[in-house]
């Protein structure tokens, strides 16, 4: 008889529920949140045909570890699972969630989510860390501007040598000079760390054939190519390239009910970092790239008709489609 399992994962412990083909509960357990402990608990009830786990922070390491141990694990969308579990049980407990996930594993009523490889998560970690460091540097710059404005010193926009030169004027002002000097030392350390991560991303792009392929597109640089390749991970998991646009939330939101049918702004689903980088790449193509090619001409026509902002979004969506096709076929961009 076939057995199915649901795993409700948390930081310290995880609840497991196993059911048979008829949905009858065979057993439940609470174990440590490690692949070995979970696999050992599942073995007590015999071979499990399918085990279901929700998306979350610990999901990649647990799911990949269970697959290495021979467990047929399926990762499902947590948002969809939440709606299904809410309809099954009135009280939300970890045990009830595990039992509900086991029923989803039995019925197959779920949307499977791709678990990215450790290499893809490593690239994503570098990009995420760099983004947080840049945000911290910007906050420091704005704090320094605010402190200086109190004393009538206007540092202006930018972050280069002119900004630093204006900042040195504050050294002779009691109180302000010490405060700015302390913030400046922290800022210099942040800038050094950002440059270190930039060098690391450049090294990743040099040794990655996928990044080299994507960077053949004008306006697509190291960070955009690395982030996109890491987010897609396996190009074959998309049946059609145009699905990539929806995957990164770059398609219009639609609501239809009876006579009501409206189309709104983009959905903004999926990886927000990749979506932002695609938008920046589209802006670079439209405003900075001097080369003229068919993709740019197409976007410029939209800009004349609908405005530059919508043209950037349309071009970002088209870039996602083209970049996925390039990764799938291993071809370079032809202007």
N, C-alpha and C positions, 0 to 999 in steps of 0.2 A: 504494500500500500504506500502511496506517495505521502510524503510529509512536507509541510511548509512552515516557515518560521518568520517571525517578525522581531526586529531588534530595535528597541528604543534606546538610542545612544545618548549618554551624558558624559561629563568630564571624568567623574570618578567611577561610577558604576553604570551598568547597562541592564535593562530588563529584556528577557527573552521569553517568547511564547511560541509553542510548536502546536500545530493543528494537523489533522489528517485530511484526506481528500473530501470528506463530508463536512468539514468545518468544526469537528469536535475537538475540543482542547485536550491535548495529550500531556502537557506539562508546561511549567513556567519556572523561571529561575532569575536570580539577580547576581551578576558576576562583575568582576573588574572589567573596565573598558580597555581590554587588550585583545588583539586578534587570537592569541593562544587561549585565553580564558573563554572567550565566546565560542571558538571552535570546539573546545573540550566539552562545553555545556551542550552544544548541538549534537555531539556524537553520542550522548547518553540516550537519545531518542532514535538512533539509527540514521541512515543516510537521509539528508534533507535535499529535496529536489530543487527548492528555491527559497532563498532567504532575502528579506527586504529590509533596507535601511534607508533612512531619510538623509537628504542633503544637510550638511552642517560643517562646522569647523574641523571636527575630528574625523569626518567621514572618509576623506581620501586615504589617510593612513590605515584606518580600520578596514575599509573595503579592499584596498590593495593587499593588505596583510592576510585577510581571509581568503582571497583568491589564490594567494601563494600556498595556503594550507589546503586548498582543494575544495573550499566551500563555494557553492553556486550563489554568489551574492549579487543582488540587483539594487542599484541606487535609484531612488525615485524622488521626484520633485516634492519638497517639503510643503509648498503652498497647496498643491493638489491633495497631498495626503492629509493636511490639516482640515480641509473641507470634508473629506470622506470620513475621517475619524470623528469629527464633530457631529456628523449625522448618525454615527453608530452608537455612541455612548453619551449619556447625560453628564456624567462626572469625568473630568479629565484627570487621569492618573497615569503614571508611567506603565503600570501593569495593563491598564485598558488600552493605552497607545500601542503597546507591544502586541496585544491580542488583535487590535484592529489592523495593524500592519501584517500580521500573519494571515488574516482574511484577505487582504489585498494581494498578498503573494499567492494565495490559493486561487482567487478569481481572475487574476491578471488585470485587474482594473487599476492601472497606474500608468504613469508616464516615466519611462526610464531616462535617467540622466547619465551622461558620459562622465566617468571618473578620470580626470586628467592624470598624466604620468608625473612622477616625481620631478623629472627634468622641467616640465612645463610649470609646475608649481614653484620650482626654484627661480626661473626667470620672472615669474609673476611677483615673487617675494622681493627681488631686486627692484623692480619697477615700483612696487608699492612703497618700499622703504624710501626710494628716491623722492616719490611724490610727497610723503610726509615731511621729509627734510626740507624740500622746497617750500612747503606751506609754513614750516617753522621759521625759515629765513624771511619769508614775506611778512610774517607777524612781527618779527624783530625789526624789520625795516619800518613798518608802520608805527611801532611803538616808539622808535627813535624819532620819526617825523613828528609824532604827537608831542613828545617831550620838548623837542626843539621849538615847535610852534608856540609853546607857552612863553618862551623867551624871545619871540619875534624872529626866529631863524627859520627860514623857509628852505628846506632841502630840495624841494622839487621832485619830479618823477625820475624814474630810472634807478639803476643799481650799480653803475660803473664807477670809474675814477672820479667823475665830476661829483657824484653823490658822496663819495668818501672824502673828497677834498672839502666840500662844504661842511661835512661833519667835523672836521678837525678844528673849525672855528669855535666849537663848543668847549674845547679843552681849557680855555681861560676863564670859563664861567664856573664859580663855586657850586658844587652840588651837581649841576648838569654835566660837567665834564667827567666826573667820576662815574655817573650813571651811564652815560653814553659809552665811555671806555669799556665798562663791564659788558654791556650789550654787544659792543663791537668785537670783543674777544670771542664771545659765544658765536657771533655771526661768522667770524673767520673760520672757526672750527666746523660750522655747518657747511660753509662753502667748500672746504677741503673734503669733507665726507661726500658731498654731492659730486665733486669732480672724480672722486675715487669710484663711485657707483657708475658714473658716466663711462669711465675707462673699462669697468667690468662689463657693461652693456655692449660697448664697442667690441670687446674681445669675444663676447657671445655671438655677436652678429657676424664676425669674421669667420668663425668656425662653423656657422650654421648655414647650410645650403638654402634653407627656407628663407632666412633673412636676406641673403644675397639676392635671391629671386625677387622678393618683394621690393627691395630697395632699387630695383630697376625702374620703378615707377617714379617719375619726377614729383617731388614733394613728400615722398615717404622716406623717413629717415630711420635711424637705428632704433629708437624707442618704439615707434609705431610698428615697425616690422617685427621686432621681438615680441611686443605685447600681442599682436594679432596672431602670430605663429603659435605662441603659448596658449592663447585662448582657444584656438581651433584644435590644436594638438594633433588630431587625426582628421585629415581632410575628407577621408572616405565616410565619415559618420554623417555627412550631409549628402542627401541624394541629389539635391539640386543646389547650384551655387547661389541662387537668389534667396535661398533660405537663410544664408548668412546675414543678410540685411535685417531680417526679422529677429534673428538670434541676438543681435546687438541692439535691438530696440530702435531701429531706424526706419520702421514702417509706420504709417498712420494708424492711430487707434480708431476702431470702428465699433459702433453699438447699433444693433438691429433688434427690434422687438415690434412685431405687428407692422403698423404703418410707420413706426418710428425707425429711421435709418439715417445715422449721421456719422461723419468721418471727422476726427479731431486731429490733434497734434500727434507726434510720434509717441510710441508706447514707452520708450526709455526703459525697456526690459534688458536683462542680461548685464554684461560686464560694462560698467560705467566708464572705467578707465580706457578701455579700447574704443568705446563710442566717442569719448572726448578726443582721443588721439586721431581718430578718423576724421572728426570734424576739423581739427587743426590742420591735418594734412590736406583736406579739401580747401581750406582757406589759403594755405600756402600755394596750392596749384592756381587758385583764382587770382591771388593778389601779388605773389612773389615770383612765381615761375615765369621766365621770359619766353620759354619755348612754347610754340603753338602746336597743339595736336588735337585729335578728334574729341577726346574726352573733355578737354578744357573748353573747346568750342561749344560742345553740347551744354556744359554748365553755364557758360556765359550767356547763351540764349535764354536759359531759365532765369538768370539774374536780370536780364532786361525785361522779361515778361512778368516775373513774380517777386523780384527783389533778391539782393545778395544773400540774405539770411537763409531763405528757402533753397537757394541754389547750393549753398554749402551743405545743407542737410541732404539734398538729393545727390550731390556728388559724393558725400560720405557713404551713403547707402550703395551707390554704384561702385565705389572703391572696395567696399566689403565683398561685393559679388565678384568683382574682377580678381581681387587678391585671393579669394578662396579657389577660384578656377585656376589661378597660377600655381597655387600649392598642390592642387589635385593633379594637374597635368604636368607640373614641373617645367612650365614655359616661362620665358621672360616677357616683359611688357613691350608691346610694339606701339610706338607713338603714331 
